């Protein structure tokens, strides 16, 4: 997976692809071979637009299974995240999603049955045009064989940016900022039993923990926290 396996057959198996999906990816990679988005050399695998050297040089973090963060928020990870969020470089979501999936795969353990991206407030979504957490979750989910719950949650308050707040203020800022989309969404989450909340960057964890609190109160059995990067 992601260049760690030598044979294409092994990659197909680890990515949980059906035969038509595997053939489609092989043809796409033959016509449009992946290139490293950092240096331009050949990509490490069919699903990662990074070469093996740039991939291995990333600031990988040790992490647990239930609260998992893949990378440190430093160059080039911070650049990829900023270019995705603020400049619409959607191709970076594929890279970041693949890196998150790689870390999840390496740690092992029981996989969730559903990925729940942290939602944006409608005003922020209109401004940005997309939800970066959803874009990342979709790419990670495709590699791990886990569906994403696009409309499971709503952001009911357009909270100020967390970047200028201290830890206590961050917790208060997001308190009560999220809600289930509707009862049907709650039923889907409860039926899944084990879900993972996905976000791009974790700093204090206030946002992710607030969403986890909401889901646990709603009756979800297990809620993991996944983030691509950890900021300090």
C-alpha positions as protocol buffer text, in pm:
chain_id: "A"
residue {
  index: 1
  type: UNK
  ca { x: 0 y: 0 z: 0 }
}
residue {
  index: 2
  type: UNK
  ca { x: 124 y: 350 z: -90 }
}
residue {
  index: 3
  type: UNK
  ca { x: 446 y: 207 z: -229 }
}
residue {
  index: 4
  type: UNK
  ca { x: 525 y: -21 z: 63 }
}
residue {
  index: 5
  type: UNK
  ca { x: 404 y: -330 z: -125 }
}
residue {
  index: 6
  type: UNK
  ca { x: 604 y: -433 z: -430 }
}
residue {
  index: 7
  type: UNK
  ca { x: 330 y: -597 z: -632 }
}
residue {
  index: 8
  type: UNK
  ca { x: 25 y: -433 z: -782 }
}
residue {
  index: 9
  type: UNK
  ca { x: -185 y: -729 z: -674 }
}
residue {
  index: 10
  type: UNK
  ca { x: -85 y: -666 z: -312 }
}
residue {
  index: 11
  type: UNK
  ca { x: -176 y: -300 z: -346 }
}
residue {
  index: 12
  type: UNK
  ca { x: -518 y: -389 z: -483 }
}
residue {
  index: 13
  type: UNK
  ca { x: -585 y: -622 z: -193 }
}
residue {
  index: 14
  type: UNK
  ca { x: -478 y: -376 z: 71 }
}
residue {
  index: 15
  type: UNK
  ca { x: -680 y: -95 z: -86 }
}
residue {
  index: 16
  type: UNK
  ca { x: -987 y: -321 z: -87 }
}
residue {
  index: 17
  type: UNK
  ca { x: -1053 y: -258 z: -455 }
}
residue {
  index: 18
  type: UNK
  ca { x: -1282 y: -462 z: -675 }
}
residue {
  index: 19
  type: UNK
  ca { x: -1135 y: -591 z: -1001 }
}
residue {
  index: 20
  type: UNK
  ca { x: -1299 y: -314 z: -1214 }
}
residue {
  index: 21
  type: UNK
  ca { x: -1178 y: -47 z: -970 }
}
residue {
  index: 22
  type: UNK
  ca { x: -826 y: -189 z: -971 }
}
residue {
  index: 23
  type: UNK
  ca { x: -819 y: -204 z: -1351 }
}
residue {
  index: 24
  type: UNK
  ca { x: -946 y: 154 z: -1371 }
}
residue {
  index: 25
  type: UNK
  ca { x: -672 y: 278 z: -1138 }
}
residue {
  index: 26
  type: UNK
  ca { x: -405 y: 86 z: -1323 }
}
residue {
  index: 27
  type: UNK
  ca { x: -515 y: 234 z: -1658 }
}
residue {
  index: 28
  type: UNK
  ca { x: -532 y: 584 z: -1508 }
}
residue {
  index: 29
  type: UNK
  ca { x: -185 y: 548 z: -1359 }
}
residue {
  index: 30
  type: UNK
  ca { x: -52 y: 426 z: -1693 }
}
residue {
  index: 31
  type: UNK
  ca { x: -195 y: 721 z: -1887 }
}
residue {
  index: 32
  type: UNK
  ca { x: -146 y: 979 z: -1610 }
}
residue {
  index: 33
  type: UNK
  ca { x: 130 y: 845 z: -1383 }
}
residue {
  index: 34
  type: UNK
  ca { x: 134 y: 1003 z: -1036 }
}
residue {
  index: 35
  type: UNK
  ca { x: 397 y: 1270 z: -981 }
}
residue {
  index: 36
  type: UNK
  ca { x: 529 y: 1403 z: -652 }
}
residue {
  index: 37
  type: UNK
  ca { x: 353 y: 1732 z: -571 }
}
residue {
  index: 38
  type: UNK
  ca { x: 665 y: 1848 z: -384 }
}
residue {
  index: 39
  type: UNK
  ca { x: 956 y: 1763 z: -615 }
}
residue {
  index: 40
  type: UNK
  ca { x: 798 y: 1643 z: -940 }
}
residue {
  index: 41
  type: UNK
  ca { x: 955 y: 1297 z: -942 }
}
residue {
  index: 42
  type: UNK
  ca { x: 757 y: 975 z: -991 }
}
residue {
  index: 43
  type: UNK
  ca { x: 491 y: 910 z: -730 }
}
residue {
  index: 44
  type: UNK
  ca { x: 546 y: 634 z: -474 }
}
residue {
  index: 45
  type: UNK
  ca { x: 226 y: 448 z: -566 }
}
residue {
  index: 46
  type: UNK
  ca { x: -95 y: 463 z: -766 }
}
residue {
  index: 47
  type: UNK
  ca { x: -272 y: 661 z: -493 }
}
residue {
  index: 48
  type: UNK
  ca { x: -6 y: 893 z: -354 }
}
residue {
  index: 49
  type: UNK
  ca { x: 122 y: 1198 z: -538 }
}
residue {
  index: 50
  type: UNK
  ca { x: 447 y: 1195 z: -343 }
}
residue {
  index: 51
  type: UNK
  ca { x: 774 y: 1023 z: -424 }
}
residue {
  index: 52
  type: UNK
  ca { x: 916 y: 775 z: -173 }
}
residue {
  index: 53
  type: UNK
  ca { x: 1187 y: 1020 z: -60 }
}
residue {
  index: 54
  type: UNK
  ca { x: 947 y: 1308 z: 10 }
}
residue {
  index: 55
  type: UNK
  ca { x: 697 y: 1072 z: 172 }
}
residue {
  index: 56
  type: UNK
  ca { x: 952 y: 929 z: 413 }
}
residue {
  index: 57
  type: UNK
  ca { x: 1090 y: 1276 z: 496 }
}
residue {
  index: 58
  type: UNK
  ca { x: 753 y: 1401 z: 622 }
}
residue {
  index: 59
  type: UNK
  ca { x: 720 y: 1482 z: 996 }
}
residue {
  index: 60
  type: UNK
  ca { x: 546 y: 1156 z: 1092 }
}
residue {
  index: 61
  type: UNK
  ca { x: 411 y: 1132 z: 1447 }
}
residue {
  index: 62
  type: UNK
  ca { x: 368 y: 841 z: 1682 }
}
residue {
  index: 63
  type: UNK
  ca { x: -2 y: 808 z: 1755 }
}
residue {
  index: 64
  type: UNK
  ca { x: -267 y: 588 z: 1905 }
}
residue {
  index: 65
  type: UNK
  ca { x: -559 y: 422 z: 1730 }
}
residue {
  index: 66
  type: UNK
  ca { x: -850 y: 602 z: 1899 }
}
residue {
  index: 67
  type: UNK
  ca { x: -690 y: 950 z: 1885 }
}
residue {
  index: 68
  type: UNK
  ca { x: -476 y: 943 z: 1574 }
}
residue {
  index: 69
  type: UNK
  ca { x: -276 y: 1226 z: 1421 }
}
residue {
  index: 70
  type: UNK
  ca { x: -58 y: 1139 z: 1122 }
}
residue {
  index: 71
  type: UNK
  ca { x: 185 y: 1428 z: 1086 }
}
residue {
  index: 72
  type: UNK
  ca { x: 331 y: 1733 z: 1252 }
}
residue {
  index: 73
  type: UNK
  ca { x: 200 y: 2067 z: 1127 }
}
residue {
  index: 74
  type: UNK
  ca { x: 526 y: 2188 z: 977 }
}
residue {
  index: 75
  type: UNK
  ca { x: 667 y: 2229 z: 629 }
}
residue {
  index: 76
  type: UNK
  ca { x: 560 y: 2087 z: 387 }
}
residue {
  index: 77
  type: UNK
  ca { x: 244 y: 1963 z: 562 }
}
residue {
  index: 78
  type: UNK
  ca { x: 133 y: 2310 z: 673 }
}
residue {
  index: 79
  type: UNK
  ca { x: 181 y: 2436 z: 318 }
}
residue {
  index: 80
  type: UNK
  ca { x: -33 y: 2157 z: 172 }
}
residue {
  index: 81
  type: UNK
  ca { x: -311 y: 2227 z: 425 }
}
residue {
  index: 82
  type: UNK
  ca { x: -308 y: 2603 z: 371 }
}
residue {
  index: 83
  type: UNK
  ca { x: -307 y: 2571 z: -8 }
}
residue {
  index: 84
  type: UNK
  ca { x: -600 y: 2331 z: 15 }
}
residue {
  index: 85
  type: UNK
  ca { x: -809 y: 2544 z: 253 }
}
residue {
  index: 86
  type: UNK
  ca { x: -737 y: 2896 z: 132 }
}
residue {
  index: 87
  type: UNK
  ca { x: -636 y: 2855 z: -234 }
}
residue {
  index: 88
  type: UNK
  ca { x: -862 y: 2570 z: -342 }
}
residue {
  index: 89
  type: UNK
  ca { x: -583 y: 2326 z: -429 }
}
residue {
  index: 90
  type: UNK
  ca { x: -818 y: 2026 z: -410 }
}
residue {
  index: 91
  type: UNK
  ca { x: -553 y: 1785 z: -536 }
}
residue {
  index: 92
  type: UNK
  ca { x: -385 y: 1827 z: -197 }
}
residue {
  index: 93
  type: UNK
  ca { x: -689 y: 1665 z: -32 }
}
residue {
  index: 94
  type: UNK
  ca { x: -603 y: 1344 z: -217 }
}
residue {
  index: 95
  type: UNK
  ca { x: -245 y: 1359 z: -85 }
}
residue {
  index: 96
  type: UNK
  ca { x: -349 y: 1439 z: 272 }
}
residue {
  index: 97
  type: UNK
  ca { x: -623 y: 1175 z: 268 }
}
residue {
  index: 98
  type: UNK
  ca { x: -377 y: 913 z: 144 }
}
residue {
  index: 99
  type: UNK
  ca { x: -128 y: 1005 z: 416 }
}
residue {
  index: 100
  type: UNK
  ca { x: -397 y: 978 z: 683 }
}
residue {
  index: 101
  type: UNK
  ca { x: -501 y: 639 z: 547 }
}
residue {
  index: 102
  type: UNK
  ca { x: -140 y: 525 z: 545 }
}
residue {
  index: 103
  type: UNK
  ca { x: -99 y: 613 z: 913 }
}
residue {
  index: 104
  type: UNK
  ca { x: -426 y: 439 z: 1004 }
}
residue {
  index: 105
  type: UNK
  ca { x: -317 y: 130 z: 810 }
}
residue {
  index: 106
  type: UNK
  ca { x: 25 y: 122 z: 978 }
}
residue {
  index: 107
  type: UNK
  ca { x: -116 y: 150 z: 1330 }
}
residue {
  index: 108
  type: UNK
  ca { x: -371 y: -124 z: 1266 }
}
residue {
  index: 109
  type: UNK
  ca { x: -654 y: -213 z: 1499 }
}
residue {
  index: 110
  type: UNK
  ca { x: -1027 y: -215 z: 1444 }
}
residue {
  index: 111
  type: UNK
  ca { x: -1140 y: 23 z: 1171 }
}
residue {
  index: 112
  type: UNK
  ca { x: -1451 y: 239 z: 1215 }
}
residue {
  index: 113
  type: UNK
  ca { x: -1753 y: 170 z: 1000 }
}
residue {
  index: 114
  type: UNK
  ca { x: -1816 y: 534 z: 915 }
}
residue {
  index: 115
  type: UNK
  ca { x: -1608 y: 852 z: 877 }
}
residue {
  index: 116
  type: UNK
  ca { x: -1764 y: 1177 z: 1003 }
}
residue {
  index: 117
  type: UNK
  ca { x: -1593 y: 1492 z: 872 }
}
residue {
  index: 118
  type: UNK
  ca { x: -1610 y: 1801 z: 1092 }
}
residue {
  index: 119
  type: UNK
  ca { x: -1870 y: 2025 z: 925 }
}
residue {
  index: 120
  type: UNK
  ca { x: -1829 y: 2388 z: 823 }
}
residue {
  index: 121
  type: UNK
  ca { x: -2091 y: 2651 z: 900 }
}
residue {
  index: 122
  type: UNK
  ca { x: -2301 y: 2721 z: 586 }
}
residue {
  index: 123
  type: UNK
  ca { x: -2159 y: 3075 z: 564 }
}
residue {
  index: 124
  type: UNK
  ca { x: -1802 y: 2944 z: 569 }
}
residue {
  index: 125
  type: UNK
  ca { x: -1892 y: 2669 z: 322 }
}
residue {
  index: 126
  type: UNK
  ca { x: -2034 y: 2925 z: 77 }
}
residue {
  index: 127
  type: UNK
  ca { x: -1722 y: 3136 z: 115 }
}
residue {
  index: 128
  type: UNK
  ca { x: -1477 y: 2847 z: 64 }
}
residue {
  index: 129
  type: UNK
  ca { x: -1685 y: 2639 z: -176 }
}
residue {
  index: 130
  type: UNK
  ca { x: -1592 y: 2305 z: -18 }
}
residue {
  index: 131
  type: UNK
  ca { x: -1528 y: 2138 z: 317 }
}
residue {
  index: 132
  type: UNK
  ca { x: -1162 y: 2036 z: 338 }
}
residue {
  index: 133
  type: UNK
  ca { x: -1236 y: 1780 z: 613 }
}
residue {
  index: 134
  type: UNK
  ca { x: -1491 y: 1609 z: 389 }
}
residue {
  index: 135
  type: UNK
  ca { x: -1252 y: 1610 z: 92 }
}
residue {
  index: 136
  type: UNK
  ca { x: -979 y: 1449 z: 303 }
}
residue {
  index: 137
  type: UNK
  ca { x: -1219 y: 1197 z: 458 }
}
residue {
  index: 138
  type: UNK
  ca { x: -1345 y: 1087 z: 117 }
}
residue {
  index: 139
  type: UNK
  ca { x: -996 y: 1011 z: -11 }
}
residue {
  index: 140
  type: UNK
  ca { x: -892 y: 834 z: 309 }
}
residue {
  index: 141
  type: UNK
  ca { x: -1218 y: 642 z: 315 }
}
residue {
  index: 142
  type: UNK
  ca { x: -1179 y: 516 z: -41 }
}
residue {
  index: 143
  type: UNK
  ca { x: -840 y: 369 z: 45 }
}
residue {
  index: 144
  type: UNK
  ca { x: -960 y: 215 z: 370 }
}
residue {
  index: 145
  type: UNK
  ca { x: -1297 y: 97 z: 241 }
}
residue {
  index: 146
  type: UNK
  ca { x: -1496 y: 319 z: 480 }
}
residue {
  index: 147
  type: UNK
  ca { x: -1787 y: 542 z: 367 }
}
residue {
  index: 148
  type: UNK
  ca { x: -1807 y: 908 z: 470 }
}
residue {
  index: 149
  type: UNK
  ca { x: -2118 y: 1057 z: 631 }
}
residue {
  index: 150
  type: UNK
  ca { x: -2133 y: 1386 z: 443 }
}
residue {
  index: 151
  type: UNK
  ca { x: -2448 y: 1526 z: 604 }
}
residue {
  index: 152
  type: UNK
  ca { x: -2448 y: 1362 z: 945 }
}
residue {
  index: 153
  type: UNK
  ca { x: -2369 y: 1681 z: 1137 }
}
residue {
  index: 154
  type: UNK
  ca { x: -2445 y: 2054 z: 1120 }
}
residue {
  index: 155
  type: UNK
  ca { x: -2243 y: 2344 z: 1247 }
}
residue {
  index: 156
  type: UNK
  ca { x: -2511 y: 2557 z: 1409 }
}
residue {
  index: 157
  type: UNK
  ca { x: -2290 y: 2848 z: 1518 }
}
residue {
  index: 158
  type: UNK
  ca { x: -2043 y: 3031 z: 1294 }
}
residue {
  index: 159
  type: UNK
  ca { x: -1768 y: 3038 z: 1555 }
}
residue {
  index: 160
  type: UNK
  ca { x: -1472 y: 3277 z: 1532 }
}
residue {
  index: 161
  type: UNK
  ca { x: -1138 y: 3134 z: 1426 }
}
residue {
  index: 162
  type: UNK
  ca { x: -964 y: 2936 z: 1699 }
}
residue {
  index: 163
  type: UNK
  ca { x: -616 y: 3056 z: 1602 }
}
residue {
  index: 164
  type: UNK
  ca { x: -604 y: 3358 z: 1837 }
}
residue {
  index: 165
  type: UNK
  ca { x: -771 y: 3190 z: 2138 }
}
residue {
  index: 166
  type: UNK
  ca { x: -613 y: 3019 z: 2437 }
}
residue {
  index: 167
  type: UNK
  ca { x: -706 y: 2665 z: 2542 }
}
residue {
  index: 168
  type: UNK
  ca { x: -996 y: 2762 z: 2771 }
}
residue {
  index: 169
  type: UNK
  ca { x: -1137 y: 3003 z: 2512 }
}
residue {
  index: 170
  type: UNK
  ca { x: -1116 y: 2738 z: 2241 }
}
residue {
  index: 171
  type: UNK
  ca { x: -1327 y: 2496 z: 2446 }
}
residue {
  index: 172
  type: UNK
  ca { x: -1590 y: 2764 z: 2511 }
}
residue {
  index: 173
  type: UNK
  ca { x: -1583 y: 2880 z: 2151 }
}
residue {
  index: 174
  type: UNK
  ca { x: -1698 y: 2542 z: 2013 }
}
residue {
  index: 175
  type: UNK
  ca { x: -1927 y: 2440 z: 2299 }
}
residue {
  index: 176
  type: UNK
  ca { x: -2266 y: 2362 z: 2149 }
}
residue {
  index: 177
  type: UNK
  ca { x: -2149 y: 2459 z: 1800 }
}
residue {
  index: 178
  type: UNK
  ca { x: -2253 y: 2127 z: 1643 }
}
residue {
  index: 179
  type: UNK
  ca { x: -2573 y: 1925 z: 1614 }
}
residue {
  index: 180
  type: UNK
  ca { x: -2698 y: 1613 z: 1441 }
}
residue {
  index: 181
  type: UNK
  ca { x: -2836 y: 1691 z: 1095 }
}
residue {
  index: 182
  type: UNK
  ca { x: -3162 y: 1513 z: 1177 }
}
residue {
  index: 183
  type: UNK
  ca { x: -3293 y: 1198 z: 1346 }
}
residue {
  index: 184
  type: UNK
  ca { x: -3218 y: 987 z: 1041 }
}
residue {
  index: 185
  type: UNK
  ca { x: -2853 y: 1092 z: 1063 }
}
residue {
  index: 186
  type: UNK
  ca { x: -2852 y: 994 z: 1430 }
}
residue {
  index: 187
  type: UNK
  ca { x: -2991 y: 653 z: 1344 }
}
residue {
  index: 188
  type: UNK
  ca { x: -2722 y: 598 z: 1083 }
}
residue {
  index: 189
  type: UNK
  ca { x: -2448 y: 691 z: 1329 }
}
residue {
  index: 190
  type: UNK
  ca { x: -2589 y: 467 z: 1601 }
}
residue {
  index: 191
  type: UNK
  ca { x: -2623 y: 177 z: 1357 }
}
residue {
  index: 192
  type: UNK
  ca { x: -2258 y: 219 z: 1257 }
}
residue {
  index: 193
  type: UNK
  ca { x: -2164 y: 186 z: 1625 }
}
residue {
  index: 194
  type: UNK
  ca { x: -1798 y: 275 z: 1565 }
}
residue {
  index: 195
  type: UNK
  ca { x: -1716 y: 598 z: 1380 }
}
residue {
  index: 196
  type: UNK
  ca { x: -1414 y: 825 z: 1335 }
}
residue {
  index: 197
  type: UNK
  ca { x: -1435 y: 1204 z: 1324 }
}
residue {
  index: 198
  type: UNK
  ca { x: -1200 y: 1347 z: 1060 }
}
residue {
  index: 199
  type: UNK
  ca { x: -1041 y: 1692 z: 1050 }
}
residue {
  index: 200
  type: UNK
  ca { x: -741 y: 1850 z: 881 }
}
residue {
  index: 201
  type: UNK
  ca { x: -554 y: 1995 z: 1181 }
}
residue {
  index: 202
  type: UNK
  ca { x: -576 y: 1935 z: 1556 }
}
residue {
  index: 203
  type: UNK
  ca { x: -433 y: 2195 z: 1794 }
}
residue {
  index: 204
  type: UNK
  ca { x: -586 y: 2160 z: 2141 }
}
residue {
  index: 205
  type: UNK
  ca { x: -842 y: 1909 z: 2017 }
}
residue {
  index: 206
  type: UNK
  ca { x: -1132 y: 2129 z: 2132 }
}
residue {
  index: 207
  type: UNK
  ca { x: -1331 y: 2092 z: 1810 }
}
residue {
  index: 208
  type: UNK
  ca { x: -1282 y: 1718 z: 1774 }
}
residue {
  index: 209
  type: UNK
  ca { x: -1363 y: 1652 z: 2139 }
}
residue {
  index: 210
  type: UNK
  ca { x: -1679 y: 1862 z: 2120 }
}
residue {
  index: 211
  type: UNK
  ca { x: -1798 y: 1661 z: 1819 }
}
residue {
  index: 212
  type: UNK
  ca { x: -1710 y: 1339 z: 2002 }
}
residue {
  index: 213
  type: UNK
  ca { x: -1913 y: 1453 z: 2304 }
}
residue {
  index: 214
  type: UNK
  ca { x: -2213 y: 1518 z: 2080 }
}
residue {
  index: 215
  type: UNK
  ca { x: -2192 y: 1175 z: 1917 }
}
residue {
  index: 216
  type: UNK
  ca { x: -2149 y: 989 z: 2245 }
}
residue {
  index: 217
  type: UNK
  ca { x: -2451 y: 1170 z: 2392 }
}
residue {
  index: 218
  type: UNK
  ca { x: -2643 y: 1074 z: 2077 }
}
residue {
  index: 219
  type: UNK
  ca { x: -2573 y: 706 z: 2152 }
}
residue {
  index: 220
  type: UNK
  ca { x: -2280 y: 621 z: 1925 }
}
residue {
  index: 221
  type: UNK
  ca { x: -2086 y: 337 z: 2085 }
}
residue {
  index: 222
  type: UNK
  ca { x: -1727 y: 432 z: 1993 }
}
residue {
  index: 223
  type: UNK
  ca { x: -1594 y: 757 z: 1850 }
}
residue {
  index: 224
  type: UNK
  ca { x: -1232 y: 782 z: 1733 }
}
residue {
  index: 225
  type: UNK
  ca { x: -1059 y: 1110 z: 1649 }
}
residue {
  index: 226
  type: UNK
  ca { x: -850 y: 1135 z: 1332 }
}
residue {
  index: 227
  type: UNK
  ca { x: -658 y: 1439 z: 1213 }
}
residue {
  index: 228
  type: UNK
  ca { x: -401 y: 1476 z: 939 }
}
residue {
  index: 229
  type: UNK
  ca { x: -174 y: 1707 z: 1136 }
}
residue {
  index: 230
  type: UNK
  ca { x: -99 y: 1826 z: 1490 }
}
residue {
  index: 231
  type: UNK
  ca { x: -28 y: 2196 z: 1543 }
}
residue {
  index: 232
  type: UNK
  ca { x: 144 y: 2322 z: 1857 }
}
